[in-house]
Amino acid sequence: MEFAGKRLRHELKFFIHHHEYIGLRNRIGTLLSLDRNSVDAEGYHIRSLYFDNMHESSLHDKMNGIFARKKYRVRIYNKSDATIKLERKSKYNDMVAKESASLTREQFELLRDGNYSFLKASGHPLMNDFYTDLVTGAMKPSVIVDYVREAYIYPTSDVRITFDKQLEASLQSFDIFDQDLVTAGTIEGPRTILEVKYDAFLPTMIRDLLQLSSHNRSSISKYGICKEKRKTFAQ
């Protein structure tokens, strides 16, 4: 499905307890393939620096249930600069679209330090949009979101099932390459975030495998959780 030229996917989110995670992991692991980017059975590490404007629209639009909303972030994997992505995640109710552009380490450091001119000169549509939003919305770094992702894939309808674990928020630095980054856990109790993403439909086999009902779904924003944690620490 497309909207405004963007490929839209369904996205369902759930909080699950540790015993549910173990059961699901065992069932899913026998039938679905582990994402090829995984470094081991636990998956891979994700670190993202989110940006927000002076009104914290990305935070409040989610809390207020605004139908169409967007977030910008810079993301790295396994704490390495081998792959650095600028991403915009757009949400339309239960549908999401993600666009990305590659960054160099030098470009990230320019962004971190508030030097945005290279975005305008890039000629890349996403970078140009980001530049406009940075300048007109007075956007700036907001919080670093840190977690381990265990991801499984299924080709039909491009299904992607992820378990996001060890969610932590940065408390001080906005440098995703900071080797001494101070973070704090954000979710009380042994809970994991389960996300299910797919294109046109969720295959019956996957639905039966998950054994999840709609009333168990949660409106989860890792950015929102981590931003609130950082605000609490700052008080």
C-alpha positions as CSV (number, residue, x, y, z in Angstrom):
1,M,0.0,0.0,0.0
2,E,1.2,3.5,-0.8
3,F,0.2,7.0,0.5
4,A,1.7,10.2,-0.7
5,G,4.3,8.2,-2.6
6,K,5.4,6.3,0.5
7,R,5.2,2.5,1.0
8,L,3.0,1.8,4.0
9,R,3.2,-1.3,6.3
10,H,1.1,-2.5,9.1
11,E,2.8,-2.2,12.6
12,L,1.5,-3.9,15.7
13,K,3.1,-3.6,19.1
14,F,2.8,-5.5,22.3
15,F,4.3,-5.6,25.8
16,I,5.0,-9.2,26.7
17,H,6.4,-10.8,29.9
18,H,9.6,-12.8,29.9
19,H,7.9,-16.2,29.9
20,E,5.8,-15.2,26.9
21,Y,8.9,-14.0,25.1
22,I,10.7,-17.4,25.7
23,G,7.6,-19.3,24.4
24,L,7.2,-17.1,21.3
25,R,10.9,-17.2,20.6
26,N,11.0,-21.0,20.7
27,R,8.0,-21.3,18.4
28,I,9.1,-18.6,15.9
29,G,12.7,-19.8,15.8
30,T,11.7,-23.2,14.4
31,L,9.9,-21.7,11.4
32,L,11.2,-18.3,10.7
33,S,14.7,-17.1,9.7
34,L,16.8,-15.0,12.1
35,D,17.6,-11.6,10.5
36,R,20.9,-11.9,8.6
37,N,22.2,-8.8,10.5
38,S,22.2,-10.6,13.8
39,V,25.6,-11.0,15.4
40,D,24.4,-13.9,17.6
41,A,21.2,-15.6,18.9
42,E,20.3,-12.4,20.9
43,G,20.2,-10.3,17.7
44,Y,22.0,-7.0,17.2
45,H,22.3,-3.7,19.0
46,I,20.5,-0.5,17.9
47,R,21.3,3.0,19.0
48,S,19.3,5.9,17.7
49,L,19.5,9.7,18.3
50,Y,16.0,11.3,17.9
51,F,15.4,14.9,17.0
52,D,12.4,17.0,18.1
53,N,11.3,20.6,17.8
54,M,10.9,23.3,20.4
55,H,7.3,22.1,21.0
56,E,8.3,18.5,21.3
57,S,5.8,17.6,18.6
58,S,7.1,14.1,18.0
59,L,6.5,13.3,21.6
60,H,3.1,15.0,22.1
61,D,1.6,14.0,18.7
62,K,2.1,10.4,19.8
63,M,0.6,11.0,23.2
64,N,-2.4,12.8,21.7
65,G,-3.1,10.2,19.1
66,I,-2.5,12.5,16.1
67,F,-3.4,10.5,13.0
68,A,-0.4,11.6,10.8
69,R,2.9,12.1,12.6
70,K,6.6,11.8,11.9
71,K,10.0,11.3,13.7
72,Y,13.5,11.9,12.6
73,R,16.4,9.9,13.9
74,V,20.1,8.9,13.2
75,R,20.6,5.2,13.7
76,I,23.7,3.0,14.0
77,Y,24.1,-0.8,14.6
78,N,26.3,-2.6,17.0
79,K,27.9,0.7,18.1
80,S,29.8,0.9,14.8
81,D,30.1,3.7,12.3
82,A,30.1,1.1,9.4
83,T,26.4,2.0,8.7
84,I,24.9,5.4,9.8
85,K,21.4,6.1,8.6
86,L,19.2,9.2,8.7
87,E,15.7,8.0,9.0
88,R,12.2,9.5,8.9
89,K,9.4,7.3,10.3
90,S,6.0,8.4,9.3
91,K,2.9,7.0,11.0
92,Y,-0.7,7.0,9.7
93,N,-2.8,5.4,12.4
94,D,-1.6,1.7,12.3
95,M,0.4,2.1,9.1
96,V,4.0,3.2,9.0
97,A,6.5,4.3,6.3
98,K,10.2,4.6,6.7
99,E,12.6,6.5,4.5
100,S,16.4,6.6,4.9
101,A,19.6,8.2,3.7
102,S,23.2,7.2,4.4
103,L,25.4,9.5,6.5
104,T,29.2,9.6,7.0
105,R,30.7,9.8,10.5
106,E,31.8,13.4,9.7
107,Q,28.2,14.3,8.6
108,F,26.8,12.9,11.9
109,E,29.3,15.0,13.9
110,L,28.2,18.1,12.0
111,L,24.5,17.3,12.8
112,R,25.4,16.7,16.5
113,D,27.1,20.0,16.7
114,G,24.3,21.9,15.0
115,N,25.9,22.4,11.5
116,Y,23.2,21.5,9.0
117,S,24.3,23.2,5.7
118,F,25.4,19.9,4.1
119,L,21.8,18.6,4.2
120,K,20.6,21.5,2.1
121,A,23.4,21.0,-0.4
122,S,23.0,17.2,-0.6
123,G,20.2,17.1,-3.2
124,H,18.6,14.1,-1.4
125,P,14.9,14.6,-0.8
126,L,14.9,13.3,2.8
127,M,18.0,15.4,3.7
128,N,16.4,18.4,2.2
129,D,13.2,17.8,4.2
130,F,15.2,17.3,7.4
131,Y,17.1,20.5,6.8
132,T,13.8,22.4,6.4
133,D,12.3,20.9,9.6
134,L,15.5,21.5,11.5
135,V,15.5,25.2,10.6
136,T,11.8,26.1,10.6
137,G,10.9,24.0,13.6
138,A,14.0,24.7,15.6
139,M,14.6,21.0,15.9
140,K,17.5,19.6,17.9
141,P,18.8,16.4,19.4
142,S,16.3,15.0,22.0
143,V,17.4,11.6,23.4
144,I,19.3,8.5,22.5
145,V,17.4,5.3,22.5
146,D,19.4,2.1,23.1
147,Y,18.2,-1.5,22.8
148,V,18.9,-5.0,21.5
149,R,16.7,-6.3,18.7
150,E,16.1,-10.0,17.9
151,A,14.4,-10.1,14.5
152,Y,12.8,-12.9,12.5
153,I,11.6,-12.7,8.9
154,Y,9.0,-14.5,6.8
155,P,8.9,-13.8,3.0
156,T,5.1,-13.8,2.5
157,S,3.8,-10.3,2.9
158,D,7.3,-9.3,4.0
159,V,6.6,-10.2,7.7
160,R,9.1,-9.0,10.2
161,I,8.8,-10.0,13.9
162,T,11.1,-8.3,16.4
163,F,11.7,-8.6,20.1
164,D,13.2,-5.4,21.4
165,K,15.1,-5.9,24.7
166,Q,17.1,-4.0,27.3
167,L,15.5,-0.6,26.3
168,E,17.6,2.2,27.8
169,A,17.7,6.0,27.5
170,S,20.7,8.3,27.4
171,L,20.8,10.7,30.3
172,Q,23.4,13.2,29.2
173,S,25.2,12.9,25.9
174,F,23.8,13.1,22.4
175,D,26.8,11.4,20.9
176,I,25.8,7.9,19.6
177,F,29.5,7.0,19.5
178,D,30.2,8.0,23.1
179,Q,32.1,5.1,24.6
180,D,31.1,6.2,28.1
181,L,27.4,6.9,27.2
182,V,25.4,7.0,30.5
183,T,22.1,5.3,30.1
184,A,19.3,4.1,32.3
185,G,16.7,1.3,32.0
186,T,13.2,2.4,31.1
187,I,10.8,-0.6,31.5
188,E,10.0,-1.9,34.9
189,G,9.8,-5.7,35.3
190,P,11.0,-8.4,32.9
191,R,9.1,-7.1,29.9
192,T,10.0,-7.2,26.2
193,I,8.5,-5.1,23.3
194,L,7.2,-7.3,20.5
195,E,6.6,-5.7,17.1
196,V,4.9,-7.3,14.1
197,K,5.3,-5.6,10.8
198,Y,3.8,-6.8,7.4
199,D,2.5,-5.6,4.1
200,A,-1.0,-6.3,2.8
201,F,-1.9,-9.1,5.3
202,L,-0.6,-11.2,8.2
203,P,-0.4,-14.8,7.1
204,T,-2.7,-17.2,9.1
205,M,0.3,-19.3,10.0
206,I,2.0,-16.3,11.6
207,R,-1.1,-15.2,13.3
208,D,-1.6,-18.7,14.8
209,L,2.0,-18.9,15.8
210,L,1.9,-15.6,17.7
211,Q,-1.4,-16.4,19.5
212,L,-2.0,-12.7,20.3
213,S,-5.4,-11.1,20.5
214,S,-6.1,-7.4,19.6
215,H,-6.9,-6.4,23.2
216,N,-3.3,-7.2,24.2
217,R,-1.9,-4.5,21.8
218,S,-0.2,-1.4,23.3
219,S,0.5,2.0,22.0
220,I,4.3,1.9,22.5
221,S,6.8,4.5,21.5
222,K,10.4,3.7,22.4
223,Y,11.2,7.4,21.8
224,G,8.4,8.5,24.1
225,I,9.4,6.1,26.9
226,C,13.1,7.2,26.7
227,K,12.3,10.9,26.4
228,E,10.2,10.7,29.6
229,K,13.0,8.8,31.4
230,R,15.5,11.5,30.4
231,K,13.1,14.3,31.6
232,T,12.6,12.5,34.9
233,F,16.4,12.3,35.4
234,A,16.8,16.0,34.6
235,Q,14.4,17.1,37.3
